[in-house]
Amino acid sequence: MSAISQSYESIRASIGKLFRADGLKSTVFRGGAWLGAGSFLEQAFRFGRNMLLTRLLAPEAFGTMAIVLSATTLIQVLAEVGAREALIQSPRGTEEGHVGAAWWMSVGRSLSIYSVIFVLAPFISRFYGNAELAALARIATLSIVFDGLMSPRAIVAQKEMKYSKWAAINNGGGILGVLTTVVLSYFLRDVWALAIGYCSENAARCTLSYILCPYRPKLHIDFTALRDLWRFSRGLFGLALLNLIFTRADIFVLAKMYPAAKLGLYSMAIYLVQTPSSFLAAILCQTLLPALSRIQGDHARMNRILLQVTSATVMLGLPALVFAGFCGRSLLTLIYGQRYSAAAVALALAAFASLLNILNIQLTLMFYAKGEPGLHRRSVAAMALIVLLLIYPLAKTFGLWGGQLACVIAVIVGYALQLERIRKVTGLRLSEYGKIFLIPAMASLVIVAIWLATGSIGALARPAPNLILGILACLLAYGFAGIFFFRGTRQPA
């Protein structure tokens, strides 16, 4: 007990020191705490919403909505300009000229995208043989317009690491949209509740952005600032489209191969994984990019931060991945219902792909912070190509979960290419990078050992006992890994 008490005191002291210090790492940690709290609350609402909606709406509604979002996102990324990333990365991103230029870039992009989607919506509807898709696409993608109209001062707040405001805007808007969806589902009981609720999220964020970060748009555009932002944006050209192919190709292909009901089971299963992974990815992007941009010339310090963040990610992710593999079927049964348990393999593969993708994002942010987003192009192009080549044959051979198998293979290749590139750009030592996986891997063996020891006990195979056992095993693994992680955080960033 004294060893446990000492470990607890060590972890508490390390966390307290991070909160009280004034360095960059402490600022990032405090910002992450704000964003983490806001995102956790938002994702808790989303989790509750999904549990409720899977009992109110048929799986066809989720399958139809997945098609709408995938098809319209394809058009959206074709006009990606990266105005917000450029504003955060630019040393002059807080100046009025740059703020105004970023707003006009975002507004022009969003209105152009919506106009194209409005025109192409009937063609999307005919392609998938669903007459309802056209109207759904036109309503749901009003979300793009609201996103483009957001106050650019909210992005400046993120650049200046004023994360409490950004959390209130981003997560507050998400929660309001979730509540809107739940209320509408009681009255509409079909896919329209999902479409209108999706649109309402960005409408709420847009409104909150002007309340908390006031901004009055000006007709004058500073073309010098516009050119400055555009130089960064050019490096992003094509990346969003390639990323979309990697992340959404499974929905595009499976929607043509399987009925909407089966696609609904699949999409809700992988969404269960993508919800927490999106939560972590959003926090990383919103905290790491501003922090790394401040030290973009100090490669040693950038590498040190990368190693610490990756260590924390692996510590959280590996035990969760093993948990998803052993308890995925029970998790889907208790959360969504028995029929969703058929997608358990897709859930486990999605968990693996999501963990690797989060690690990949951290490397990408290093390139973004240095003002060279194009360095990410080779990796994302390889992932898109592999998915395009493998998605159909694997889905044809293995069924629905073949879509996620293609994503896993693709992200492994893309991640390896990123590691090779970052070694040349910042001098990261791959041997040092690889060492951070050892402790989390050993901790994850706790879950494996418990599962093997109890696998022959029939009572523990039922969903509820199986899930409880898995959670307890995860907590043991996290406790073991946490002791070693917080010892490592004492090194300054």
C-alpha positions in Angstrom: 0.0 0.0 0.0 2.9 2.4 0.7 4.2 1.9 -2.8 0.8 2.7 -4.3 0.5 5.7 -2.0 3.9 7.0 -3.1 3.0 6.5 -6.8 -0.2 8.4 -6.3 1.6 11.3 -4.6 4.2 11.3 -7.3 1.5 11.6 -10.1 -0.4 14.2 -8.2 2.8 16.3 -7.6 3.7 16.0 -11.3 0.2 17.2 -12.4 0.2 20.0 -9.8 3.6 21.2 -11.0 2.4 21.3 -14.6 -0.6 23.4 -13.7 1.4 25.9 -11.7 4.5 26.4 -13.9 4.8 29.2 -16.5 6.6 27.3 -19.3 5.3 26.4 -22.8 4.6 22.8 -21.7 2.5 24.0 -18.7 0.6 26.4 -21.0 -0.2 23.5 -23.3 -1.1 21.2 -20.4 -3.5 23.8 -19.0 -5.0 24.4 -22.4 -5.3 20.7 -22.9 -7.2 20.5 -19.6 -9.6 23.2 -20.7 -10.2 21.6 -24.1 -10.2 18.1 -22.6 -12.9 19.0 -20.1 -15.0 20.7 -22.8 -14.5 17.9 -25.3 -15.2 15.3 -22.7 -18.5 16.9 -21.8 -19.4 17.2 -25.5 -18.5 13.6 -26.3 -20.5 12.5 -23.2 -23.5 14.2 -24.7 -22.9 12.6 -28.1 -22.5 9.2 -26.5 -25.8 9.5 -24.7 -27.4 10.9 -27.9 -26.2 7.8 -29.9 -27.5 5.4 -27.2 -30.9 7.1 -27.4 -31.0 7.5 -31.2 -30.2 3.9 -32.0 -33.3 3.0 -30.1 -35.5 5.7 -31.7 -34.3 5.6 -35.3 -33.8 2.6 -37.6 -30.3 1.7 -38.8 -31.2 2.9 -42.3 -31.3 6.5 -41.0 -27.7 6.3 -39.9 -26.6 4.7 -43.1 -28.4 7.4 -45.2 -26.8 10.2 -43.1 -23.3 8.5 -43.5 -23.8 8.7 -47.3 -24.9 12.4 -47.1 -21.9 13.4 -45.1 -19.4 11.4 -47.1 -20.6 12.6 -50.5 -20.8 16.3 -49.5 -17.5 16.2 -47.7 -15.9 15.1 -51.0 -17.0 18.4 -52.5 -16.1 20.4 -49.4 -12.4 19.3 -49.4 -11.9 20.2 -53.1 -12.0 23.8 -52.0 -10.0 23.5 -48.8 -7.8 26.6 -48.3 -6.5 26.1 -44.8 -7.1 29.7 -43.8 -7.4 29.0 -40.1 -4.2 26.8 -40.0 -2.4 29.6 -41.9 -3.6 32.2 -39.3 -2.4 30.1 -36.4 1.0 29.3 -38.0 1.8 32.8 -39.2 3.8 35.0 -36.8 1.6 37.9 -37.9 -1.6 36.0 -37.4 -3.0 38.4 -34.7 -2.8 41.5 -37.0 -6.0 43.0 -38.2 -5.1 42.6 -41.9 -4.4 38.9 -41.5 -7.5 38.3 -39.4 -9.7 40.0 -42.0 -8.0 38.2 -44.9 -8.6 34.8 -43.1 -12.3 35.6 -42.7 -12.8 36.5 -46.3 -11.0 33.3 -47.4 -13.2 31.2 -45.1 -16.4 32.9 -46.2 -15.6 32.7 -49.9 -14.7 29.0 -49.6 -17.8 28.1 -47.6 -20.2 29.9 -50.0 -18.6 28.4 -53.0 -18.8 24.9 -51.6 -22.4 25.2 -50.6 -23.3 26.5 -54.1 -21.7 23.5 -55.7 -23.3 21.0 -53.3 -26.7 22.6 -53.9 -26.3 22.1 -57.7 -24.9 18.6 -57.5 -27.2 17.2 -54.8 -29.7 15.7 -57.3 -26.9 13.8 -59.0 -25.7 12.4 -55.7 -29.3 11.3 -55.0 -29.5 9.5 -58.4 -26.1 7.9 -58.0 -27.1 6.1 -54.8 -30.7 5.6 -55.8 -32.2 7.5 -52.9 -34.6 10.4 -53.7 -34.3 11.8 -50.2 -30.5 12.5 -50.4 -30.8 15.7 -52.4 -32.8 17.6 -49.9 -30.9 16.1 -47.0 -27.6 17.2 -48.5 -28.8 20.8 -49.0 -30.0 21.1 -45.4 -27.1 19.3 -43.7 -24.4 21.2 -45.5 -25.7 24.5 -44.5 -23.3 23.6 -41.7 -20.4 24.5 -44.0 -21.8 28.1 -44.4 -22.1 28.6 -40.7 -18.6 27.3 -40.2 -17.1 29.7 -42.7 -18.9 32.6 -41.1 -17.4 32.1 -37.7 -15.6 35.0 -36.1 -11.8 34.8 -37.0 -11.1 36.2 -33.5 -12.0 32.8 -32.2 -9.1 31.4 -34.2 -6.9 34.1 -32.8 -7.9 33.1 -29.3 -6.7 29.6 -30.2 -3.4 30.9 -31.5 -2.9 32.9 -28.3 -3.7 29.7 -26.3 -6.8 31.2 -24.7 -8.4 27.8 -24.7 -11.2 28.5 -22.4 -12.9 30.7 -25.0 -12.3 28.2 -27.8 -13.6 25.4 -25.7 -16.8 27.3 -24.9 -17.3 28.0 -28.6 -16.4 24.7 -30.1 -17.7 22.3 -27.5 -20.6 24.5 -26.4 -21.9 24.6 -30.0 -21.5 20.9 -30.2 -23.5 20.3 -27.1 -26.3 22.6 -28.3 -26.4 20.7 -31.6 -26.6 17.4 -29.8 -29.5 18.6 -27.7 -31.2 19.9 -30.8 -30.9 16.5 -32.5 -32.3 14.6 -29.5 -35.3 16.9 -29.3 -36.0 16.6 -33.0 -35.7 12.8 -32.9 -38.7 12.6 -30.6 -40.9 14.5 -33.1 -39.5 13.5 -36.5 -38.3 9.9 -35.9 -36.3 9.8 -39.1 -33.1 10.9 -40.8 -34.2 14.5 -40.9 -33.5 14.8 -37.1 -29.9 13.9 -37.8 -29.5 16.3 -40.8 -31.0 19.3 -39.0 -29.2 18.5 -35.8 -25.9 18.3 -37.7 -26.4 21.7 -39.2 -27.4 23.3 -35.9 -24.0 22.4 -34.4 -22.1 24.9 -36.5 -24.9 27.4 -36.4 -24.5 27.4 -32.6 -20.7 27.6 -32.8 -21.0 30.6 -35.2 -23.3 32.4 -32.9 -21.1 31.8 -29.8 -18.0 32.9 -31.7 -19.4 36.4 -32.2 -20.6 36.6 -28.6 -17.3 35.5 -27.0 -14.9 36.8 -29.6 -16.6 39.8 -31.3 -15.6 40.8 -34.8 -17.0 43.2 -37.3 -16.1 42.2 -40.9 -14.7 44.9 -43.1 -15.2 45.3 -46.9 -11.5 46.2 -47.3 -9.1 43.2 -47.8 -5.4 43.5 -47.1 -4.0 41.7 -50.1 -0.5 41.6 -48.6 -1.9 39.6 -45.7 -3.9 37.5 -48.1 -0.8 36.6 -50.1 1.0 35.7 -46.8 -1.8 33.3 -45.8 -2.0 31.9 -49.3 1.6 30.9 -49.3 1.0 28.5 -46.4 -2.3 27.4 -47.9 -0.7 26.3 -51.2 1.1 23.6 -49.3 -2.2 22.2 -48.3 -3.5 21.8 -51.8 -4.9 18.3 -52.4 -4.2 17.1 -48.9 -7.8 17.4 -47.8 -9.0 15.4 -50.8 -6.4 12.7 -50.2 -7.3 12.5 -46.5 -11.0 12.2 -47.4 -10.3 9.3 -49.7 -8.5 7.6 -46.9 -11.1 8.3 -44.2 -14.4 8.0 -46.2 -13.7 5.6 -49.1 -15.2 2.8 -47.0 -18.5 4.6 -46.8 -18.5 5.4 -50.5 -17.8 1.8 -51.6 -19.8 0.0 -48.9 -22.9 2.2 -49.7 -22.9 0.7 -53.2 -22.3 -2.9 -52.0 -24.6 -3.2 -49.0 -28.1 -2.0 -48.0 -28.4 1.1 -45.9 -29.4 -0.9 -42.8 -26.1 -2.9 -42.8 -24.2 0.3 -43.6 -25.9 1.9 -40.5 -24.6 -0.9 -38.3 -21.1 -0.5 -39.6 -21.1 3.3 -39.4 -22.3 3.4 -35.9 -19.8 0.8 -34.7 -16.8 2.7 -36.2 -18.3 6.0 -34.9 -18.1 4.6 -31.4 -14.3 4.5 -31.9 -14.0 7.7 -33.9 -15.8 9.7 -31.2 -13.0 9.4 -28.6 -10.3 9.5 -31.3 -11.7 12.7 -32.8 -11.8 14.1 -29.2 -8.1 13.4 -28.8 -7.2 14.5 -32.3 -9.0 17.8 -31.8 -7.2 18.6 -28.6 -3.8 17.7 -30.1 -4.4 20.0 -33.2 -5.7 22.9 -31.1 -2.9 22.8 -28.5 0.1 21.4 -30.4 0.0 23.5 -33.5 0.1 26.9 -31.7 2.8 25.6 -29.3 5.0 24.1 -31.9 4.7 27.1 -34.1 6.3 29.2 -31.4 9.4 27.1 -31.4 9.5 26.1 -35.0 13.2 26.8 -35.3 14.2 24.7 -32.2 14.2 21.1 -33.5 15.5 19.6 -30.2 12.6 21.1 -28.3 10.1 20.2 -30.9 11.2 16.6 -30.8 11.1 16.5 -27.0 7.5 17.7 -27.0 6.6 15.2 -29.7 8.1 12.3 -27.6 6.2 13.3 -24.5 2.9 13.7 -26.3 3.3 10.5 -28.2 4.2 8.7 -24.9 0.9 9.9 -23.4 -1.1 9.0 -26.5 0.3 5.4 -26.5 -0.2 5.1 -22.8 -3.9 5.9 -23.3 -4.4 4.2 -26.6 -2.8 0.7 -26.4 -4.8 -0.6 -23.4 -7.9 0.9 -25.0 -7.1 -0.9 -28.3 -6.7 -4.3 -26.5 -10.0 -3.6 -24.7 -11.8 -2.9 -28.0 -10.5 -6.2 -29.3 -11.6 -8.3 -26.4 -14.8 -6.5 -25.3 -16.0 -4.9 -28.6 -19.0 -7.2 -29.0 -20.2 -6.7 -25.5 -19.7 -2.9 -25.8 -21.8 -2.7 -28.9 -24.5 -4.9 -27.5 -24.9 -2.9 -24.3 -24.7 0.5 -25.9 -26.6 0.1 -29.2 -28.4 -3.3 -28.9 -27.8 -6.9 -29.9 -28.0 -6.3 -33.7 -25.1 -3.9 -33.7 -22.7 -6.6 -32.2 -22.3 -8.0 -35.7 -19.9 -5.1 -36.4 -17.5 -6.0 -33.6 -14.6 -6.8 -35.9 -15.0 -3.5 -37.7 -14.9 -1.8 -34.3 -11.6 -3.4 -33.3 -10.0 -2.6 -36.6 -11.3 1.0 -36.5 -9.7 1.3 -33.0 -6.3 0.2 -34.4 -6.6 2.5 -37.4 -7.6 5.4 -35.1 -4.7 5.0 -32.8 -2.1 4.9 -35.6 -3.9 7.9 -37.2 -3.6 10.0 -34.0 0.1 9.2 -33.8 0.4 10.2 -37.5 -1.4 13.5 -36.8 1.3 14.4 -34.3 4.0 14.1 -36.9 1.9 16.1 -39.4 1.6 18.9 -36.9 5.4 19.1 -36.7 5.4 19.8 -40.5 2.5 22.3 -40.2 4.3 24.2 -37.4 7.4 24.6 -39.6 5.2 26.1 -42.3 5.7 23.1 -44.6 2.4 21.2 -44.8 3.4 19.8 -48.1 5.8 17.4 -46.4 2.7 15.4 -45.4 1.6 14.9 -49.0 3.6 11.7 -49.7 2.1 9.9 -46.7 -1.5 10.9 -47.3 -1.2 10.1 -51.0 0.1 6.6 -50.2 -2.8 6.0 -47.8 -5.4 7.2 -50.3 -3.9 5.0 -53.0 -3.8 1.9 -50.9 -7.4 2.4 -49.7 -8.6 2.8 -53.3 -6.8 -0.3 -54.4 -7.8 -2.5 -51.5 -11.2 -1.4 -50.3 -13.3 -3.2 -52.8 -11.5 -6.6 -52.9 -11.2 -6.7 -49.1 -14.9 -5.8 -48.6 -15.9 -8.3 -51.2 -13.8 -11.0 -49.5 -14.4 -10.3 -45.8 -17.6 -8.4 -45.8 -18.2 -5.0 -44.1 -15.2 -5.1 -41.9 -13.0 -5.4 -44.9 -13.4 -1.7 -45.3 -11.6 -1.1 -42.0 -8.9 -3.6 -42.8 -8.0 -1.6 -45.9 -7.8 1.5 -43.7 -5.5 -0.3 -41.2 -3.1 -1.3 -44.0 -3.1 2.2 -45.4 -2.4 4.0 -42.2 0.5 1.6 -41.3 2.2 2.5 -44.6 1.5 6.3 -44.2 2.7 6.3 -40.6 6.0 4.6 -41.6 6.5 7.2 -44.3 5.9 10.0 -41.8 8.5 8.6 -39.4 11.1 8.4 -42.2 10.4 12.0 -43.2 10.4 13.5 -39.7 13.8 11.9 -39.0 15.2 13.9 -41.9 13.4 17.2 -41.1 13.9 17.5 -37.3 16.6 14.9 -36.6 14.2 12.7 -34.5 16.0 9.5 -33.4 13.7 6.6 -34.2 15.3 4.4 -31.6 14.3 6.9 -28.9 10.8 7.2 -30.5 10.4 3.4 -30.4 11.3 3.1 -26.7 8.2 5.0 -25.6 6.0 2.0 -26.8 7.6 -0.5 -24.4 5.9 0.4 -21.1 2.4 0.9 -22.6 2.8 -2.5 -24.5 3.8 -4.2 -21.2 0.8 -2.6 -19.5 -1.5 -3.8 -22.2 -0.4 -7.4 -21.5 -2.3 -7.0 -18.2 -5.5 -7.0 -20.1 -4.5 -9.9 -22.3 -3.5 -12.0 -19.3 -6.8 -11.3 -17.4 -8.8 -12.1 -20.6 -6.9 -15.4 -21.1 -7.3 -16.3 -17.4 -11.0 -15.7 -17.4 -11.9 -16.8 -20.9 -13.1 -20.2 -19.9 -15.5 -18.8 -17.3 -18.9 -18.8 -19.0 -20.6 -16.3 -16.7 -17.9 -13.7 -17.6 -18.6 -14.1 -21.3 -22.0 -12.3 -21.0 -21.9 -8.7 -22.1 -22.2 -6.9 -18.8 -19.6 -9.0 -16.8 -17.3 -9.1 -19.8 -17.4 -5.3 -20.0 -16.9 -4.7 -16.3 -13.9 -7.1 -16.3 -12.4 -5.3 -19.3 -12.8 -1.9 -17.6 -11.1 -3.1 -14.5 -8.2 -4.6 -16.5 -7.8 -1.3 -18.3 -7.6 0.6 -15.1 -4.9 -1.7 -13.9 -3.0 -1.2 -17.1 -3.4 2.6 -16.9 -2.2 2.7 -13.3 0.9 0.7 -14.2 1.7 2.8 -17.3 0.8 6.1 -15.5 3.5 5.7 -12.9 6.2 5.6 -15.5 4.7 8.3 -17.7 4.5 11.0 -15.0 8.1 10.3 -14.0 9.0 11.2 -17.6 7.1 14.5 -17.5 9.5 16.0 -15.0 11.9 16.7 -18.0 11.3 20.3 -19.2 9.9 21.0 -22.6 
